[in-house]
Amino acid sequence: MTKTALLTGSAIAAAFLSFAAPANAQSVGACLITKTDINPFFVKMKEGATAKAQELGVELSTYAGKIDGDHETQVQAVETCIASGAKGILITASDTKAIVPVVQKARDAGVLVIALDTPLEPIDAADATFATDNFKAGELVGQWAAATLGDKAADAKIAMLDLSASSPSVDVLRNQGFLKGFGIELADENRIGDEDDPRIVGHDVTSGNEEGGRKAMENLLQRDPSINVVYTINEPAAAGAYETLRSFGKTDGVLIVSIDGGCPGVQNVKEGIIGATSQQYPLMMASLGIEAIAKFAETGEKPEPTEGKDFYDTGVTLITDQPVEGVESIDSAEGLDKCWG
């Protein structure tokens, strides 16, 4: 995974100017398909897409799975978008492999398909991907955790709270990025759970929500009550993990790290519940996606990836109130100014 400097807000804004689309995209239809409509990340994504669609005169239809992992509802949504004559589809896929056939059907029908946040497998199954560098996001919190522990990192007991059994690409990238950042040798970079490092207590899935985080944390504590590092796929899962740790009387001396950068998660950093989180920018992803669809409808031009990458990188920033040398970060106060949800 190519390493790039973190983008500042002004640099990101400047980079986006090349995507600006004319405001005369009347009668252009677009669809936004998210994993759920409950997670604040996807709520903010919908907000960004809706605002930009109104600005550009794009007719936007939105769909979401009933829960994270609801692949069949997403397939039905793609089919509906094809039938409606949509010019473009923005999708955060629950199953990044199984969604590919219906995505190809859409592309064959002349629909521009853009993956948001979660790359399809293979990534070129979509026309473009607008996303956080999810491997980098995981790597940042892994580096922070290892540096915070110092010499004690060699004897860490790590709980890995992942997303789902289907291991969508975002799940794999964040998981593997964290392990690499922590200093654990990866086996197959494209697979979760095949490392043999004894510091890894185990993996469990959370469905990206608080209840899942509670159950997964409980399962792993039963396996090894000495866990002192908890990686979580997102901040709702982190909040659930913390509740379990608190109920077990084990919050002291345990580092929880996460990824998302939503306002509740950053507030949890401020309150010391989460040690560090990597902030991403869903509103920006969706806004760019609508601009790209409008431009495609007018000119037939498809968006280009960030130089040196196979996706358009929308930026990531580490947020912590316990900075460590060698890992660039901002504090929770600044993170709250940039958060969403």
PyMOL commands that set and color helices and strands:
alter all, ss='L'
color gray80, all
select helices_A, chain A and resi 9-19+40-56+71-84+100-108+123-125+134-155+169-182+210-223+235-247+263-270+282-299+332-338
alter helices_A, ss='H'
color red, helices_A
select strands_A, chain A and resi 29-34+59-64+88-91+112-116+128-131+158-162+200-205+229-232+255-260+276-279+312-313+317-320
alter strands_A, ss='S'
color yellow, strands_A
deselect
rebuild
show_as cartoon
